[in-house]
Amino acid sequence: MSGPDTGGKAWGGRFHGGTDKRVEAFSESISYDRRLYRQDVAGSIAHAHMLAAVGIMSKDESAAIEKGLLEIQADIEAGRFEYSIAKEDIHMHIESALIAKLGDTGRKLHTARSRNDQVATDSKLWTRDALDRIDQLLAGWMKSLVKAGRRHQNAVIPGFTHLQRAQPVLAGHYFLAYVEKCNRDRSRVADCRKRLNELPLGAAALAGTSLPIDRQMTAKSLGFDRPAANSMDVSSDRDWAIESVFVLTMIQLHLSNWAEEWILWTTSEFGFLALPDEYCTGSSIMPQKKNPDVLELTRGRAGRVVGDLMTLITVVKGLPLAYNRDLQEDKEPLFDAFDTVEACLALAALITDGARLREDRIRARIGEGFLDATALMEALIKRNIPQRSAHELVGRLVGLAEQKGCKLADLSETDLKSVDARLDGSLRDELGVDHAVAGYQSEGSSAPGEVDRRLKHWEIQLGLKN
């Protein structure tokens, strides 16, 4: 005798009727989790192989399941696969299609697993691949930055604090600053990937299973370092998703900082930078405009990635062990954050490759802002004047130069001695941005030798030179 129609739900045996269509529409995830189909097929094949190895199904059944799953994957990729919100998610779509092909053999696939550990496994596999793509894109942007640093290595540009001119630096040093940020980002990606790489499958719903499965075999087959150690933790854990999106947030913040800086540098007021036309747009009313839209969108999309992180943090806040349906809400912010950062990183490398510093314009104004004031202070320190006293003396000299409308190097010896009798004309040999840059000595500074050394280091590390 057949039971009531429950719409073919995998969990329908307990229920006495079908699901309200409004509930189906509200609770479905197939509209966005269908992108996990490859990972679902790979995880299911590994699970079937393990079930056969421990004797829970036959090798012929495992082979039939593998063949069927690969056929389903081919149908999905060819656009022949039909989706329905009644089947909720990608896992049930693939399993239903497999049962339609194989009957009871297909029904054996879900032995010793739950959608709780299945979705965690699929999502981890997807995220692991996505982290690898992010790492490669970061490496690509680093290469572009290093090449730009070498291209403009010896150009002297203003360094800023509080967006005010501070000290002169080599352009190569400037580009290397972003290389260091990218390197930290790659380190966070690697750390996140390492912590993520534990197999959820086999934890089942929350307690594990009484069936004699081999989780070590499945972990090895799917490239995980080990099975996750606690089945309740597996069922509730989204640390890896939050950490991944935190790492992406840091990357996008660095991209946003860079974009903001270059937006300023392209303005007529700065005039430091020329962007390639293909990454800019015009105005529908002002014919002269060349707008840095890609940079502006990169800056703006930092808000999206930060929002994705906040969504994930809020989803897990206050959830009791173990699985709760709230965790279905992890995928859209996870996918969106990766999609956003991947697109921004790819364009960042292209823009960096195509952009050029306007060295002539920068040079024409490099004497503005008393960029050599700190170098003069340190010259006084070398003459045994205490730092605080030297700081005050140079401040007075800057005030005098402002009154006279000249550079520090243009002050006469009489001007210098009017501030302090110990000051003489030989100090002018310490002035000017070129002297200031040449005088840097500390490790990690903008000293020409240090900049060249670090450029060579990254050229070797990134495979730009042997």
N, C-alpha and C positions, 0 to 999 in steps of 0.2 A: 504493500500500500504506500503510495507516494505521500510525502509531507506537504505542508503549505508552501506556496511560492514565496521564496525569500530573495528572489532576484539573482540566484546563483552566487550569493556572497560566500566567501571562504569561511565566514563565521556564522552562517545563517541557521545552523541547526538549532540553536537556542531560541530562535525567534519565531513568531507566529504570523508574520506578514512582511511585506516588502518595506523598504525604506522610503520615507517621504522624499519626493523628488527635490524639494527645497533643501532637505538635509544632504542629499547626494551632491547637489550643486555647492552647498556651503562647505562640505568636508572633503571634496575631491582634491587631489594634488597632481593628477595626471597632466594637467595643463602646463605644469612646470617641471615635474620630476621625470618626465619622459626622457630628458637628456641623460638620465642615468642608465639607459638601456644597455650600453656596452658593459658597464660595471656589473649590472644585474646578471647578464649572461655569463660573464667571466666568473663571478662568485658562485653562480648556480652550477656551472660545469665543474669547478673545483670541489664543490660540496658533493656532487654526484660521484665524482671519482673517489672521494673519501668514503662515502657510504658503500660503494662497491668494495673498496679495499678492506673494510671492516666486516663485510658480509651482510650488511643490512639490505642491499640490493645486489642483483647479479651484474657481472661485467657487461652482459648484453644489454641489460636495462640502462646501465650508465652510458653505454655507447649510443643507445637510441636517444636518450635524453640529450646528450651532447649534440648529436646530429640535428635533433629537433630545435634546440636552442639556437644553433648557428643558422638554421633556416629562418627562424623568427627574426634574428638579427638582420639577416639579408633582406627580409621583407620590410623591416623598419627603415633600413637605409635606402631601399628602393622606393619608398613612399607607398607601399602596398598595404601597410598595417593600419587597421582601423582602431580608433580610440573611442572610449565611452566613459563618461563620468560615473556610470553605474559600477565600473570596476575599480574606481577610486584612484589607484596608483599604478606605477609602472610594474611593480612586482606582481600584482594580480593580473595585469594585462598579459604579461609574458607567461605566467603560470597557466592562465586560462587557455591561451593559445597552445601551450604545450599539451595540456590535457585534451584539447580538441584533436590534436594530432595523434596522441599516444594512449589515451584512455587511462586505465589504472596505472600504467607505468609512469605517466606524467604526474599522477596523484602522489607518487612516492617521493617526489623531489623535495617536498617541504618537510620531510621527516627530520626530526632533531634540530629544527630551526624555527624561529618566529619571524614575523616581519620586523620585530624590534631589533634583533641582531642583524637581520638581512639589510635593512635600510641603513643601519650604521656602517655595515661593511661596504655597501655600494657607495655611500657618501664619502667614506674615508678613501676608497679607491679613486673616486673622482677628484677629491681634494688633493690627494697625493700627486696625481698627474698635473693638476692645475698649479700646485706649488712649483713643480719642476718647470712648467712653462714660465712662471713668474721669474724664477731664478735665471733662466736663459734671457728673458727680456731685460732684466736688470744688468746682466753681463753685457748685453748689446748696448744699453745706454751708457754704461761705464766706458766701453770702447769708444763711443762717440765723444764722450767728455774728454777722454785722454787724448784722442786725435785733435780735438779743438784746443786742448791745453798745449799740445806740441805746436800746433799751427800758430798760436798767438803767444808762445811761451815767454818771450822777452818784452812784450808790450807792458808798459806800466799803466795801471789803472787805479782809480781811487778805491780804497777799502772804506766801508761805511760802518758806523755804529749809530743807532738811533736814526738811521737814514741821513746822517750828517757825515760829511767827509772827515775821515779819521787819519789813516796812514796810507802811503802808497804800497801797492802789492803788485807782483807780476801776475799777468792774466793767467799764466800757467798754474799759479798757486790757487787762483780763484776756481778754475775748473776742477782742480784736484780736490777742493773742499767737497764738491758734490760726489766725486768718486768715493771719498771716504764714507759719506752718508749711504751711498748705494752698497758699499761693502758691508756696512753694519746691517743693512736691510737683508742682504744675502745670508748673513750669519743668522739672523732671526728666522728666515725661511728654512734654513737647514735645521736649526734647533726645533722648530715647529714640526717639520716633517719627521724628525726622529721620534718625537713624543707621540705623534699621530700613528706611527707605524706599528700598532698592535692590533691583532685580529679580533674583531667582535664576534664573528660567526661561531656558533656553538654555545653561546651563552643562552640561546633560546629566549623565552619571554623575559625571565629574570633570574631563574634558579638553576639553569643548566638543564641537563637531560639524564635520564636513567639508561639511555642507549649508549653502546660502547663506541662512541665516535673518537676520531683522532684529530684533535685541533691542531697539533703540531704539523701534521701533514697538510692540512688546509692552509695554515699560515705560510708554510714554505712554498706551496703551490701558487699563492697569490702575492708572494714577495713581501709578506709582513715579517718583522723581526721575531715576533713571538705572539702567542695568543694573549689577549688581555686576561688579567689574573682574577678578576672578580665579576661574576655574571650580573650581579645587581648594579655594579658600577657601569658595566657595558650598556645596560638597558637605559640608564639615565644620563650617560656621559655625552656632553657636547662641548667639553673643554677644548677639544681639537678644532671645532668650528669657530669658537670664539677667539681662540689664539690665532688661528689663520686670518681671521678678519681684522684682528688687532695688528698683525704684521702688515696686512694690506693697508690699514689705516696709516701706519707709520710711513709706508712707501708713498701713499697718496699725499700725505702732509709734506713730504720732501718735494714731490712733484709740484704741489701748490706753491710752496716757497719759491721754487725755481721759476715757475710760471709768473708769479707776481713780480719777481725781480726783472725778468725779461720783458714783461709788459711795460714796466717803468722805463727800461733801457731803450725801448723802441720809440718812446715819445720824443717830440721835438725838443722838449725841455732837457732831456738827457742826451739823446742822439748817439748813444753808445753802440747800438746794435742794428744790423740789417737782417730781417727775416726773409726767407725765400717766399716768393709770391704764392706758390702752390699751397702754403699753409696759412694763408691770410684771406680775408674777404674784403669787399668794398662796401660802399654805402649806396642805397637806392636813391639818395637825394644829393649827396655831396661827392662830386666826382673825384676829388683829390684823395679820398680816404683810403687807407690801407690798415685794416683792423686785425689785431692779433687774436682772432676768434678761437683758434685751437688752444692757445695758452689760457685764454679766459675761461673756456669750458673745462680745461684741466684744473684750473683753480676752483671753479664752481663745483666740480664733481667731487671734490674733497668732502663737501657736505653730504653727498650721497653715501660715501663709504663710511664716514663717521656715523651716519644714521643707521647703516646696516649693522655696525658694531653695537650701537645702542639697542637696536631691535633684538639682537641675539642675547645680549646681557639681560634684557628685560624678560625675554621668553623663559629663561631658566631660573630667574629669581623666584625663590620660594617654592620650587617644585619638590614634592616629597618623592622618595624612592618608590618605584623605580621608573618605568616608562609612564609618560603622560602624553596625551595627544597634542598638547602644546608644542611638543618637539617637532611636529610636522612643520611648524613655522620657521624652522632653521634654514630651509633650502633656498627660499627666494632671496633673503639677504646674503646668504653665502654665495649663490650664483651671481647676484648683482655686483657684489664687491669684486669678485674675480674678473667679471666681464669688464667692469669699469677700469680697474687698474691695468689690466692687460692692454686695453685700447689706448690708455694714456701713455703707458710705457713705450709702446710701439711707436707712437707719434713723437714722443720726446726724443728718441734716438734719431728719427728722421729730421726733426727741426734742428737739433744740435749739429748734425752733419751739414745742414744747409746754411745755417746762420753764420754771419761774419761780424766780428767786432769792427767798428769804424775807428781804426787806430789813429787816423789823422785827426778826427774830431776829438777823440779823447785826449790826444797829445796836446791839442791846441788849448785845452782848458785844464790840463793837469796841474798847473801852478796855482789854481784857485783853492782856497780853503786851508792854506797853511799846513799841507800834508806832511811837511818836513819838521814840524814843531817838536814832535817826540824825538826825532833824531837829534835835533839841537839840544834838547834836554839831556839826552844820554851822552852827548859830547861834553856837556858841562860836568856830568857825573864822572866821566873819565878824567876830568881836570880836578877831581877831588872836591867838587862842590856837592854837598848832600842833596839827595833826590828831592826832598821837599823844597829846599832853597832853589834848586835848579828849576823845578816846576814853576815856582813863583816868578823867577826871572824871565823865563821864556814866555809866560803868560803876559808879563808886562811888555815884552818885545812884540808879541802879537798885537797887543792893544796899540802900541806905537805904530806898527806897520799898518794897521787898519786906519789910524788917523791920517797917515801920510798917503794911504791908497797904494801901497806897494807890497811886494813880497818880502819875506824875511831876508832873503839873499840880497835885496836891494838896499837894506839899511846900511848906512855909512858907519865907519868906525866911531865917529863922534856920536852917532845914534846909539850904538852898542854901549859905549862907555857912559852915556848919560843914564843908562839903567843900572850899570854896575861897573866899577873901574877894572874889574878882573876880565871883562869882556873886550876882545880885540878883533881886528879884521880877519885874523886867521880862521875864525869860526865860520866865515863864509864858505870855506872849503868843505864844511860838513853839510851845507845846505843844498836844497834842490832835491827833487824826488829820485833822481838817479843815484845821487850819493846816499840818500836814505835807504834805498833798496839794496845797494851794494854793501851797506854796513850791517845788514842783518846777519847774525851768526848762529842763533839757537837752532837746535834740531826741531824740525817741523815748521820752521819759519818760511818766509817768502824770500830767503836768500837764494840767489841764482843757482848756486851749486845744489842746494837742498831741493829746489823745484826740479832741476834736471834729474837728480837722483831718484825722486819719487815718480817722475814721468817714466824713467827707464824701468823702475820696479813694476809699475802697472802695465807697461807695454809687454814685459815678459810674462807677468801673471795672466794677462788676458790674451796671450798668444798673438799680439801685434808684432812682436819681435822675438827672435830666438835668444 
